[in-house]
Amino acid sequence: MSRMIRVGITHGDINGVGYEIIMKALSDERMVEMCTPVIFGSAKLMTYFRKMFDIEGFTYTVVDSVDDIIDGECNLVNISSEEYKVEIGQATEISGKAAVASLNAAVEAMKSGHVDVLVTAPINKKAVQSDEFNFPGHTEYLEEAYGNGYKAMMLMVGGDLRVALVTTHLALKDIAEAITKESIMEKVRSLHNTLRKDFALERPKIAVLSLNPHNGDDGLLGSEENDIIKPAVEESFDNKIMAFGPYPVDGFFSSKMYEKFDAVLAMYHDQGLAPFKALVAETGINFTAGLPYVRTSPDHGTAYDIAGKGIADATSMREAIYNAIDIYRNRMIYIKSKANPLKKQYVDRGGDKVVLDLTKDEITD
């Protein structure tokens, strides 16, 4: 008999809302009916925060090793007996060290097969910096941790709205130089593949956004649309990927045109995340596509300003867990369908969206 999906959960920055949203998300007893939560944290810290918040319905079992995980229960793998000093609402070297220790332990458990998916609580990107962790964030760390040339892609998911990024953690002044035909085509291809494999969409439609205002106004406001983005979209289309664009950002979202697509590819971080967060509010999550393992996270940061007050909303953390489970299941079905191609096992949802009145020629209009 196969076991339930094991969801590895990191505690994130211990001075933020990590423990609070984890406990709140797992307080519903139905959670352990669909998965086995495995928190990688500190038994001492959990005791401290449990007393602080007294969240009804949350129970857990402390285990000393991943070999001792109990299926059907909420597990806390005690990664350290160290006394971590908690300074609520502050980014400290200790909080960064604790966050990295949790992440490292969870990733090793993923690699060894002791957990099936990974959900990461928020970290402070400055606090985690050290000789051991020299990355802008989780996405870049995981890309290197899994090695073998995997290219991670940040994909924001909120209901039917999915937004991916060509560039991630870059200063605005460096973005134009990083936008190339090759980088766009790589992201379009990766997005196409993850929509098929992880979201069970056989023929996904992808909208590609412009870089400059008004699509560059025929070169008056920039040439990237005509010289780089449009050729990348056209070649992707020729390669049998249903990519369309580029679309000017303001009109695309204000007219709700995104509802006609299965995913949107933005050129840079704020271009994609600002409208995404405005539209999906607290239900959005972050999925790291392109890796051999499933990783999701809530779509918010450490929330130092409300840490320790007991008012943090756990909706995004809960959605991150649900999405990790759904994506893992979709991926397993996809893998089985490829192993036995005569028995189609994933759903053709290509017709879920409104049919686009678009032809390839219209891409260049």
C-alpha positions as CSV (number, residue, x, y, z in Angstrom):
1,M,0.0,0.0,0.0
2,S,1.4,3.4,-1.0
3,R,1.9,6.0,1.7
4,M,0.4,9.5,1.7
5,I,2.3,12.3,0.1
6,R,4.9,13.7,2.6
7,V,5.0,17.5,2.6
8,G,8.4,18.8,3.8
9,I,8.0,22.3,5.4
10,T,10.8,24.7,6.4
11,H,10.3,27.1,9.3
12,G,11.7,30.1,7.4
13,D,12.9,33.1,9.4
14,I,12.3,32.4,13.1
15,N,11.7,36.1,13.8
16,G,8.9,36.4,11.2
17,V,5.5,34.7,10.9
18,G,6.9,31.3,9.8
19,Y,5.9,29.2,12.8
20,E,2.6,31.0,13.2
21,I,1.4,30.4,9.7
22,I,2.6,26.8,9.7
23,M,0.7,26.0,12.9
24,K,-2.4,27.7,11.6
25,A,-2.3,26.0,8.2
26,L,-1.9,22.6,9.9
27,S,-4.4,23.1,12.7
28,D,-7.2,21.7,10.5
29,E,-7.3,17.9,11.3
30,R,-8.3,17.2,7.7
31,M,-4.7,18.2,6.6
32,V,-3.3,14.9,7.9
33,E,-6.0,13.1,6.0
34,M,-4.6,14.2,2.7
35,C,-0.9,14.3,3.4
36,T,1.8,13.8,6.0
37,P,3.3,17.2,7.1
38,V,7.0,17.1,8.0
39,I,8.2,20.3,9.6
40,F,12.0,20.8,9.6
41,G,12.6,22.9,12.7
42,S,13.4,23.1,16.3
43,A,11.4,21.4,19.1
44,K,12.4,24.2,21.4
45,L,11.3,26.9,19.0
46,M,8.0,25.0,18.4
47,T,7.3,24.9,22.1
48,Y,8.1,28.6,22.4
49,F,5.8,29.6,19.6
50,R,3.0,27.2,20.5
51,K,2.8,28.8,23.9
52,M,2.8,32.2,22.3
53,F,-0.1,31.6,20.0
54,D,-2.0,28.7,21.6
55,I,-3.5,27.7,18.2
56,E,-6.4,25.3,18.7
57,G,-6.3,22.0,16.8
58,F,-2.6,22.0,16.1
59,T,-0.8,18.8,17.3
60,Y,2.5,17.4,16.3
61,T,5.0,14.6,17.1
62,V,8.7,15.3,17.5
63,V,11.0,12.9,15.7
64,D,14.8,12.9,15.7
65,S,15.4,11.7,12.2
66,V,13.6,11.5,8.8
67,D,13.8,7.7,9.3
68,D,11.3,8.1,12.1
69,I,8.6,10.0,10.3
70,I,5.1,8.8,11.2
71,D,2.7,8.8,8.3
72,G,-0.8,10.2,9.0
73,E,0.6,12.6,11.6
74,C,2.2,16.0,11.7
75,N,5.9,15.5,12.3
76,L,8.5,17.9,13.5
77,V,12.0,16.7,12.6
78,N,14.2,18.3,15.3
79,I,17.1,19.6,13.2
80,S,19.0,21.2,16.1
81,S,19.1,21.2,19.9
82,E,20.7,24.7,19.7
83,E,19.2,27.5,21.7
84,Y,18.1,30.0,18.9
85,K,17.6,33.5,20.2
86,V,14.3,34.8,19.0
87,E,14.0,38.6,18.3
88,I,10.5,39.0,16.9
89,G,10.4,41.4,13.9
90,Q,14.2,41.6,13.5
91,A,16.5,40.3,10.8
92,T,19.4,38.8,12.6
93,E,22.4,36.5,11.9
94,I,20.8,33.8,14.1
95,S,17.5,33.9,12.3
96,G,19.3,33.6,9.0
97,K,21.3,30.7,10.2
98,A,18.3,28.9,11.5
99,A,16.4,29.4,8.2
100,V,19.3,27.9,6.2
101,A,19.6,25.0,8.6
102,S,16.0,24.1,8.1
103,L,16.2,24.5,4.3
104,N,19.3,22.3,4.0
105,A,17.7,19.6,6.1
106,A,14.5,19.7,4.0
107,V,16.4,19.6,0.7
108,E,18.4,16.6,1.8
109,A,15.2,14.8,2.8
110,M,13.8,15.5,-0.6
111,K,16.8,14.1,-2.3
112,S,16.8,11.0,-0.2
113,G,13.1,10.4,-0.9
114,H,11.9,10.8,2.7
115,V,9.6,13.7,1.7
116,D,7.9,14.1,-1.7
117,V,7.4,17.9,-2.0
118,L,8.8,21.0,-0.3
119,V,6.9,24.0,1.1
120,T,9.2,26.8,2.3
121,A,8.2,29.5,4.8
122,P,9.5,33.0,4.1
123,I,13.1,34.0,4.7
124,N,14.8,37.3,4.9
125,K,17.2,37.4,2.0
126,K,19.7,39.6,3.7
127,A,19.8,37.6,7.0
128,V,20.5,34.3,5.3
129,Q,23.6,35.6,3.4
130,S,26.8,33.8,4.4
131,D,29.6,31.7,3.0
132,E,27.2,28.8,3.1
133,F,24.3,30.6,1.5
134,N,25.2,33.2,-1.2
135,F,22.0,33.3,-3.2
136,P,19.4,36.0,-3.9
137,G,16.6,33.6,-2.7
138,H,15.2,30.2,-2.5
139,T,14.8,29.8,-6.3
140,E,18.5,30.3,-7.1
141,Y,19.6,28.1,-4.1
142,L,17.4,25.2,-5.2
143,E,18.6,25.5,-8.8
144,E,22.1,24.9,-7.7
145,A,21.2,22.4,-4.9
146,Y,19.6,20.1,-7.5
147,G,22.4,20.6,-10.0
148,N,22.6,18.7,-13.3
149,G,21.9,21.8,-15.3
150,Y,18.3,22.3,-14.2
151,K,16.9,25.8,-14.8
152,A,14.5,27.0,-12.2
153,M,11.6,29.3,-13.1
154,M,9.5,31.3,-10.7
155,L,5.8,30.7,-11.4
156,M,3.2,32.5,-9.4
157,V,-0.1,30.6,-9.1
158,G,-3.5,31.9,-7.9
159,G,-6.5,30.0,-9.1
160,D,-6.4,30.0,-12.9
161,L,-3.9,32.9,-13.0
162,R,-0.3,31.8,-13.5
163,V,2.5,34.3,-14.0
164,A,6.1,33.4,-14.9
165,L,9.1,35.7,-15.1
166,V,11.9,35.9,-17.7
167,T,14.2,37.6,-15.1
168,T,13.8,37.4,-11.3
169,H,15.9,39.2,-8.7
170,L,17.6,41.9,-10.9
171,A,17.9,45.6,-10.5
172,L,15.7,47.5,-12.9
173,K,18.7,49.0,-14.7
174,D,20.0,45.5,-15.6
175,I,16.8,44.1,-16.9
176,A,16.9,45.2,-20.6
177,E,20.3,43.7,-21.0
178,A,19.2,40.4,-19.6
179,I,16.2,40.2,-22.0
180,T,17.4,38.1,-25.0
181,K,15.6,36.1,-27.6
182,E,17.2,33.0,-26.2
183,S,16.2,33.7,-22.6
184,I,12.6,34.3,-23.6
185,M,12.4,31.2,-25.7
186,E,13.9,29.2,-22.9
187,K,11.2,30.5,-20.4
188,V,8.4,29.9,-22.9
189,R,9.5,26.4,-23.5
190,S,9.9,25.8,-19.7
191,L,6.5,27.3,-19.0
192,H,4.9,25.2,-21.8
193,N,6.4,22.0,-20.3
194,T,5.4,22.7,-16.7
195,L,1.8,23.6,-17.7
196,R,1.6,20.2,-19.4
197,K,3.4,18.2,-16.8
198,D,2.4,19.9,-13.6
199,F,-1.0,21.4,-14.4
200,A,-2.4,18.8,-16.7
201,L,-2.9,21.2,-19.6
202,E,-2.3,19.4,-22.9
203,R,-2.3,22.5,-25.2
204,P,-1.6,25.5,-23.0
205,K,-1.9,29.1,-24.3
206,I,0.8,31.5,-23.2
207,A,0.7,35.3,-23.3
208,V,4.0,37.1,-23.5
209,L,4.2,40.6,-22.2
210,S,6.1,43.6,-23.6
211,L,9.0,45.2,-21.9
212,N,8.4,48.9,-22.7
213,P,5.2,51.0,-22.3
214,H,2.7,50.7,-25.2
215,N,4.7,47.8,-26.7
216,G,7.5,50.3,-27.5
217,D,5.3,52.5,-29.7
218,D,7.0,51.1,-32.9
219,G,10.4,51.8,-31.5
220,L,9.8,55.2,-30.1
221,L,10.0,53.9,-26.5
222,G,12.3,51.0,-27.1
223,S,13.2,48.4,-29.7
224,E,13.1,45.2,-27.6
225,E,9.5,44.3,-28.7
226,N,10.4,44.3,-32.4
227,D,14.0,43.1,-32.2
228,I,13.8,40.5,-29.4
229,I,10.4,39.6,-27.9
230,K,8.3,39.3,-31.1
231,P,10.9,37.1,-32.9
232,A,11.1,34.9,-29.8
233,V,7.3,34.5,-29.7
234,E,7.1,33.7,-33.5
235,E,9.8,31.1,-33.3
236,S,8.2,29.5,-30.2
237,F,4.9,29.4,-32.2
238,D,6.7,27.7,-35.1
239,N,7.9,25.1,-32.6
240,K,4.3,24.2,-31.9
241,I,4.0,26.2,-28.6
242,M,0.9,28.3,-28.4
243,A,2.7,31.5,-27.5
244,F,1.2,34.9,-28.3
245,G,2.3,38.5,-27.9
246,P,3.9,40.7,-27.0
247,Y,1.1,42.5,-25.1
248,P,1.3,45.9,-23.4
249,V,1.0,45.3,-19.7
250,D,-1.6,47.9,-18.7
251,G,-4.2,47.0,-21.2
252,F,-3.6,43.3,-20.8
253,F,-4.5,43.2,-17.2
254,S,-7.1,46.0,-17.1
255,S,-9.1,44.3,-19.9
256,K,-8.8,40.9,-18.1
257,M,-7.3,39.5,-21.3
258,Y,-5.3,37.2,-19.0
259,E,-8.4,35.1,-18.5
260,K,-8.0,33.9,-22.1
261,F,-4.7,32.3,-21.4
262,D,-3.4,29.5,-19.2
263,A,-0.3,31.5,-18.2
264,V,1.4,34.8,-18.6
265,L,5.2,35.4,-19.1
266,A,6.3,38.7,-17.7
267,M,9.7,40.3,-18.5
268,Y,10.7,41.2,-14.9
269,H,9.8,40.7,-11.3
270,D,7.5,43.7,-10.5
271,Q,5.9,43.7,-13.9
272,G,4.4,40.2,-13.2
273,L,4.1,40.2,-9.4
274,A,2.4,43.6,-8.9
275,P,-0.8,42.8,-10.9
276,F,-0.7,39.2,-9.7
277,K,-0.8,40.2,-6.0
278,A,-3.4,42.8,-6.7
279,L,-5.7,40.2,-8.4
280,V,-5.3,37.1,-6.2
281,A,-4.6,38.8,-2.8
282,E,-3.8,36.3,-0.1
283,T,-4.5,33.1,-2.1
284,G,-1.5,33.3,-4.4
285,I,1.5,31.0,-4.1
286,N,5.0,30.7,-5.6
287,F,5.9,27.5,-7.5
288,T,9.5,26.8,-8.5
289,A,9.1,25.2,-11.9
290,G,11.7,23.4,-14.0
291,L,13.2,21.3,-11.1
292,P,13.0,17.5,-10.6
293,Y,11.2,18.1,-7.2
294,V,8.1,20.2,-6.4
295,R,8.6,23.3,-4.3
296,T,6.0,25.9,-3.4
297,S,5.9,28.8,-0.9
298,P,3.4,31.4,0.3
299,D,3.3,34.6,-1.7
300,H,4.5,36.9,1.0
301,G,7.5,37.7,3.1
302,T,8.6,37.4,6.7
303,A,6.0,40.1,7.7
304,Y,8.1,41.4,10.5
305,D,5.6,44.2,11.1
306,I,2.9,41.8,12.4
307,A,5.2,39.0,13.7
308,G,4.3,37.8,17.2
309,K,0.9,39.4,17.2
310,G,-1.1,36.4,16.3
311,I,-2.8,38.1,13.3
312,A,-0.9,36.5,10.4
313,D,-3.2,35.1,7.7
314,A,-2.2,31.4,6.9
315,T,-4.3,31.2,3.7
316,S,-1.3,31.5,1.3
317,M,0.7,28.8,3.3
318,R,-2.3,26.5,3.2
319,E,-2.7,27.1,-0.5
320,A,1.0,26.4,-1.0
321,I,0.6,23.0,0.7
322,Y,-2.5,22.2,-1.4
323,N,-0.8,23.3,-4.7
324,A,2.3,21.2,-3.9
325,I,0.1,18.1,-3.4
326,D,-1.9,18.8,-6.6
327,I,1.2,19.5,-8.7
328,Y,2.9,16.3,-7.4
329,R,-0.1,14.2,-8.3
330,N,-0.3,15.8,-11.8
331,R,3.4,15.1,-12.4
332,M,3.1,11.5,-11.3
333,I,0.2,11.0,-13.7
334,Y,2.1,12.7,-16.5
335,I,5.2,10.5,-15.9
336,K,3.0,7.4,-16.0
337,S,1.3,8.5,-19.2
338,K,4.7,8.9,-20.8
339,A,5.8,5.4,-19.6
340,N,2.6,4.0,-21.2
341,P,1.6,6.4,-24.0
342,L,-1.2,4.2,-25.2
343,K,-3.1,4.9,-22.0
344,K,-3.7,8.7,-21.8
345,Q,-3.8,9.6,-18.1
346,Y,-3.8,13.4,-18.1
347,V,-6.6,15.6,-18.9
348,D,-6.9,17.7,-22.0
349,R,-8.0,21.0,-20.5
350,G,-7.1,23.0,-23.6
351,G,-10.7,24.0,-24.0
352,D,-11.1,25.3,-20.4
353,K,-10.3,28.8,-21.5
354,V,-12.1,31.1,-23.9
355,V,-11.1,30.2,-27.5
356,L,-8.8,32.9,-28.8
357,D,-9.7,34.6,-32.0
358,L,-6.0,34.8,-32.9
359,T,-3.9,33.6,-35.8
360,K,-0.1,33.4,-36.1
361,D,-0.2,36.4,-38.4
362,E,-1.8,38.5,-35.7
363,I,1.1,38.1,-33.5
364,T,3.0,40.6,-35.5
365,D,0.3,43.2,-35.6
